[in-house]
Amino acid sequence: MTIVQQIEDIESEIKKNEERLDTIERMERLSTMTDEERSNLKQERKIIEKRLSNSRKQLKRLRWENWRSMIVSVVLLGMVYVSYIVITGTGSSAGATS
């Protein structure tokens, strides 16, 4: 699985958890329920909030890793380009006429 796929999966998971958290908060405000039901919802909310926190940390780490990989790719591409210029002898002196 690539980093991009992992990022997409975590973003999807975060969205689902945020939607469920929103549903729970609406239920707590608008529904009439027993103390046990309310307690169960609070427990579920705490679990989801913890899961969201962990997912966001993981997403931040994956984005950093993705950014770092992109920088390495750009540096390698630059090195290949410079090597090509040096090996072929093309560059600014090739276009000059004397």
C-alpha positions in Angstrom: 0.0 0.0 0.0 1.4 3.4 -1.0 1.6 6.4 1.3 -1.1 8.2 -0.7 -3.4 5.2 -0.3 -2.8 5.2 3.4 -3.5 8.9 3.6 -6.8 8.4 1.7 -7.8 5.6 4.0 -7.1 7.5 7.2 -8.9 10.6 5.8 -11.9 8.4 5.1 -11.7 6.9 8.6 -11.5 10.4 10.1 -14.6 11.5 8.1 -16.6 8.5 9.3 -15.6 9.1 12.9 -16.4 12.8 12.7 -19.8 12.0 11.3 -20.5 9.5 14.1 -19.3 12.0 16.7 -21.7 14.6 15.2 -24.5 12.1 15.4 -23.8 11.3 19.0 -23.6 15.0 20.0 -27.0 15.6 18.3 -28.5 12.6 20.0 -27.2 13.8 23.4 -28.8 17.2 22.9 -32.1 16.3 21.2 -33.0 12.8 22.4 -34.7 11.8 25.5 -32.8 8.8 26.9 -32.1 6.9 30.0 -29.0 7.5 32.1 -27.6 4.3 30.9 -28.1 5.2 27.3 -26.5 8.6 27.9 -23.6 7.0 29.7 -23.1 4.6 26.8 -23.1 7.5 24.3 -20.5 9.4 26.4 -18.3 6.3 26.5 -18.6 5.9 22.7 -17.9 9.6 22.2 -14.7 9.3 24.3 -13.6 6.2 22.3 -14.2 8.0 19.0 -12.4 11.2 20.1 -9.4 9.1 21.1 -9.5 7.3 17.7 -9.8 10.6 15.9 -6.8 12.0 17.8 -4.7 9.0 16.9 -5.8 9.1 13.3 -4.9 12.7 13.0 -1.5 12.1 14.4 -1.0 9.2 12.0 -2.2 11.4 9.1 0.3 14.1 10.1 3.1 11.6 10.2 2.2 10.1 6.8 1.9 13.6 5.2 5.4 14.4 6.5 6.7 11.1 5.1 5.0 11.9 1.8 6.5 15.4 1.7 10.0 14.0 2.5 9.7 11.4 -0.2 8.8 14.1 -2.7 11.8 16.2 -1.7 14.1 13.2 -2.2 12.6 12.6 -5.6 13.1 16.2 -6.6 16.7 16.1 -5.4 17.4 12.9 -7.3 15.8 14.3 -10.5 18.0 17.4 -10.1 21.1 15.3 -9.8 20.2 13.3 -12.9 19.7 16.5 -14.8 23.0 18.0 -13.7 24.7 14.7 -14.5 23.2 14.7 -18.0 24.3 18.3 -18.5 27.9 17.5 -17.4 28.1 14.3 -19.4 26.7 15.7 -22.7 28.5 19.0 -22.4 25.4 21.0 -23.1 24.5 24.0 -21.1 24.9 27.8 -21.4 28.1 27.6 -23.4 26.4 25.5 -26.1 24.1 28.3 -27.1 26.8 31.0 -27.2 28.3 32.0 -30.6 31.8 33.3 -30.9 
